Amino acid sequence: MEKNIKKRQIRSDLLELIIVLSLIFMIITIYVPKAIWEEESIVENESRFNIQNIYDVEMFYNTLTDTFSADAAWAIDLVNAVRDSLYADSTYLDKRVLTLGDMEVAVDIPKGYDVEFDTTFGFPQTRRDTIIDTTNIIVMYSDDLGRNDTIFIQHKDLDKYELDSNFIDLVGTETKMRTELVNYYDSYQPSRSMLNCPLTKKPYKITISDKNSSVRVASPITDVYKERRYLIFSFKAHNHGYINDGVRSWD
């Protein structure tokens, strides 16, 4: 009798263990694949971000030199160097000879290069700024009215009015506070770390047309890329696409 009770207890404990393990396995099969899919999406977005940046660098390089470069690292160094020169001297425009390392490169820098660079290699952001507006109340003699007249002006214009022969007196000041929505770009400089696929660590493929009229930047992944996850799952990545003459494969 006692042996039968022990056997039933063992079977009961074993059944409970199987149920618990089944629940754990069910949870794993639900949440682990989702986490892997999210990882795949993150890597895909990072890779496409790199492809876009390399293509944009090639376009800026073309603007400066009227050609493309199969050496993306050199192209990055050049377009960044020109932007740095414009930081130092805003008049650094038109035809120049730029010294980069031990080489001299002829470039033609258009007006607005710095603005286009910062907006291309930047993330659009917004912020709310608190602005204090100061208004001055002054008395001026009005030739049209033939008498003194009270007018409201911005504080920054006070000096100009005080120099006017019709200025009589400053009689008051009003201050108001307001909030203004400001759009700006959080800019960055492209770097050599963007030149390699985050998965394969291989460089992106840069192809320049025979007539040097267009450029193509493509993912180096040719076959399906796989990595084992948690023994029974796999991380998979297909080719992340390309940009050919401004047309993106993933649009």
BELHU-V544528 format. One record per backbone hydrogen bond with DSSP energy under -0.5 kcal/mol. CO is the residue of the C=O (numbers start at 0). NH is the residue of the N-H. E is the energy in kcal/mol with one decimal. If there is no record, write none. Layout:
co->CO nh->NH e->E
co->CO nh->NH e->E
This chain:
co->0 nh->4 e->-1.8
co->1 nh->5 e->-2.1
co->2 nh->6 e->-2.3
co->3 nh->7 e->-2.4
co->4 nh->8 e->-2.2
co->5 nh->9 e->-2.4
co->6 nh->10 e->-2.6
co->7 nh->11 e->-2.5
co->8 nh->12 e->-2.7
co->9 nh->13 e->-2.6
co->10 nh->14 e->-2.4
co->11 nh->15 e->-2.3
co->12 nh->16 e->-2.3
co->13 nh->17 e->-2.3
co->14 nh->18 e->-2.4
co->15 nh->19 e->-2.6
co->16 nh->20 e->-2.8
co->17 nh->21 e->-2.4
co->18 nh->22 e->-2.3
co->19 nh->23 e->-2.5
co->20 nh->24 e->-2.7
co->21 nh->25 e->-2.4
co->22 nh->26 e->-2.5
co->23 nh->27 e->-2.4
co->24 nh->28 e->-2.7
co->25 nh->29 e->-1.1
co->26 nh->30 e->-2.7
co->27 nh->31 e->-2.2
co->27 nh->32 e->-0.6
co->29 nh->33 e->-0.7
co->30 nh->34 e->-2.2
co->31 nh->35 e->-2.3
co->32 nh->36 e->-2.7
co->33 nh->37 e->-2.2
co->34 nh->38 e->-2.0
co->35 nh->39 e->-2.6
co->36 nh->40 e->-2.2
co->37 nh->41 e->-2.4
co->38 nh->42 e->-2.5
co->39 nh->43 e->-2.3
co->40 nh->44 e->-2.4
co->41 nh->45 e->-2.3
co->42 nh->46 e->-2.6
co->43 nh->47 e->-2.5
co->44 nh->48 e->-2.1
co->45 nh->49 e->-2.1
co->46 nh->50 e->-2.4
co->47 nh->51 e->-2.4
co->48 nh->52 e->-2.2
co->49 nh->53 e->-2.6
co->50 nh->54 e->-2.3
co->51 nh->55 e->-2.6
co->52 nh->56 e->-2.5
co->53 nh->57 e->-2.3
co->54 nh->58 e->-1.9
co->55 nh->59 e->-2.3
co->56 nh->60 e->-2.7
co->57 nh->61 e->-2.2
co->58 nh->62 e->-2.0
co->59 nh->63 e->-1.9
co->60 nh->64 e->-2.5
co->61 nh->65 e->-2.6
co->63 nh->107 e->-1.8
co->69 nh->71 e->-1.1
co->70 nh->74 e->-1.9
co->71 nh->75 e->-2.5
co->72 nh->76 e->-2.2
co->73 nh->77 e->-2.2
co->74 nh->78 e->-2.5
co->75 nh->79 e->-2.2
co->76 nh->80 e->-2.0
co->77 nh->81 e->-2.2
co->78 nh->82 e->-1.7
co->79 nh->83 e->-2.5
co->80 nh->84 e->-2.1
co->81 nh->85 e->-1.9
co->82 nh->86 e->-1.7
co->83 nh->87 e->-1.8
co->84 nh->88 e->-2.2
co->88 nh->91 e->-1.8
co->90 nh->92 e->-2.2
co->93 nh->108 e->-2.5
co->95 nh->97 e->-0.6
co->95 nh->106 e->-2.8
co->97 nh->99 e->-0.7
co->97 nh->104 e->-3.2
co->99 nh->102 e->-1.7
co->102 nh->99 e->-3.0
co->104 nh->97 e->-3.3
co->104 nh->106 e->-0.5
co->106 nh->95 e->-3.0
co->107 nh->109 e->-0.6
co->108 nh->93 e->-3.2
co->109 nh->112 e->-1.5
co->111 nh->115 e->-2.5
co->112 nh->116 e->-2.4
co->113 nh->117 e->-2.4
co->114 nh->118 e->-1.9
co->115 nh->119 e->-2.2
co->116 nh->120 e->-2.8
co->118 nh->121 e->-0.6
co->119 nh->121 e->-1.0
co->120 nh->187 e->-2.6
co->121 nh->123 e->-0.5
co->122 nh->185 e->-2.7
co->124 nh->183 e->-2.5
co->126 nh->128 e->-0.6
co->126 nh->181 e->-3.3
co->128 nh->130 e->-0.6
co->128 nh->179 e->-2.9
co->130 nh->132 e->-0.6
co->130 nh->177 e->-2.8
co->131 nh->133 e->-0.5
co->132 nh->134 e->-0.5
co->132 nh->175 e->-2.9
co->133 nh->154 e->-2.0
co->134 nh->173 e->-3.4
co->135 nh->137 e->-0.6
co->135 nh->152 e->-2.7
co->136 nh->170 e->-2.5
co->136 nh->171 e->-1.4
co->137 nh->139 e->-0.5
co->137 nh->150 e->-2.5
co->138 nh->167 e->-2.9
co->138 nh->168 e->-1.3
co->139 nh->141 e->-0.5
co->139 nh->148 e->-3.5
co->140 nh->142 e->-0.6
co->141 nh->145 e->-2.2
co->141 nh->146 e->-0.9
co->146 nh->141 e->-2.9
co->148 nh->139 e->-2.9
co->150 nh->137 e->-2.4
co->152 nh->135 e->-2.8
co->153 nh->156 e->-1.6
co->154 nh->157 e->-1.6
co->156 nh->160 e->-1.7
co->157 nh->161 e->-2.4
co->158 nh->162 e->-1.1
co->160 nh->163 e->-1.2
co->163 nh->166 e->-1.7
co->165 nh->140 e->-2.8
co->168 nh->138 e->-2.9
co->168 nh->170 e->-0.6
co->171 nh->136 e->-3.2
co->173 nh->134 e->-3.5
co->175 nh->132 e->-3.1
co->177 nh->130 e->-3.3
co->179 nh->128 e->-2.8
co->179 nh->181 e->-0.5
co->181 nh->126 e->-2.1
co->183 nh->124 e->-3.5
co->184 nh->186 e->-1.3
co->185 nh->122 e->-1.7
co->190 nh->193 e->-1.7
co->191 nh->194 e->-1.8
co->192 nh->195 e->-0.6
co->194 nh->203 e->-2.1
co->196 nh->200 e->-1.9
co->201 nh->196 e->-3.0
co->203 nh->205 e->-0.5
co->204 nh->206 e->-0.5
co->204 nh->217 e->-2.4
co->206 nh->215 e->-2.6
co->208 nh->211 e->-2.1
co->213 nh->208 e->-2.3
co->214 nh->244 e->-2.3
co->215 nh->206 e->-2.9
co->216 nh->242 e->-2.5
co->217 nh->204 e->-2.4
co->224 nh->236 e->-2.2
co->226 nh->234 e->-3.6
co->228 nh->232 e->-2.3
co->229 nh->231 e->-3.0
co->232 nh->228 e->-3.5
co->233 nh->235 e->-0.6
co->234 nh->226 e->-2.0
co->236 nh->224 e->-3.2
co->240 nh->218 e->-2.3
co->241 nh->248 e->-2.6
co->242 nh->216 e->-2.4
co->242 nh->244 e->-0.5
co->243 nh->246 e->-2.0
co->245 nh->247 e->-0.5
co->246 nh->243 e->-2.7
co->247 nh->250 e->-1.0
